[in-house]
Structure formats: structure tokens, C-alpha cells
Amino acid sequence: MADSKALVNEIFKAIPPRKAISTIHDAGLSERSVYKWRRGQTCPSFDNLQAFANAVGLELSLTAKDES
């Protein structure tokens, strides 16, 4: 992922106020993992990022890069 930190932060913007921890738990993730993503210390797998986005009500998709 080119900029997973920015993507994770965009997902966080979609979380209702005071619902971040419950959203992380609903996605089946640990708070520590998501904290590391937000700081750019680690890069999430697509599956984990998709689970996090789904818990917020978003959907991620992969598209092929057009190299024309």
C-alpha cells in the first residue's frame, strides 16, 4: 500500500465520536495494532484493513494500475 497511514486516518475520520475502540473491537483487531498503523510503524494487511473499514461501514477495493 502506497500510503496506508493516510488510508487508516481517513477510515478513522468516518468513525463516530467516542466509538473508535468499539469499532476496532468489532473489526476483530487489537487497539495496539491499529495504533501502530496510525503512527505509520506497521502496514496493515489488506484483509485487516478491509475488516476495519467494514466495521465503519466503508468498503475497500483493489484496482489494477493502468500503465499506459
PECOR-V227282 format. One record per backbone hydrogen bond with DSSP energy under -1.0 kcal/mol. NH is the residue of the N-H (numbers start at 0). CO is the residue of the C=O. E is the energy in kcal/mol with one decimal. If there is no record, write none. Layout:
NH | CO | E
NH | CO | E
This chain:
6 | 2 | -1.7
7 | 3 | -2.9
8 | 4 | -2.2
9 | 5 | -1.9
10 | 6 | -2.1
11 | 7 | -2.2
12 | 8 | -1.4
13 | 10 | -1.2
14 | 11 | -1.3
18 | 15 | -1.5
22 | 18 | -2.1
23 | 19 | -2.4
24 | 20 | -2.4
25 | 21 | -2.5
26 | 22 | -1.5
27 | 24 | -1.5
28 | 23 | -2.1
33 | 29 | -1.9
34 | 30 | -2.5
35 | 31 | -2.2
36 | 32 | -1.9
37 | 33 | -2.5
38 | 34 | -1.7
39 | 36 | -1.1
40 | 35 | -2.2
48 | 44 | -2.5
49 | 45 | -2.8
50 | 46 | -2.2
51 | 47 | -2.2
52 | 48 | -2.4
53 | 49 | -2.8
54 | 50 | -1.9
57 | 52 | -3.1
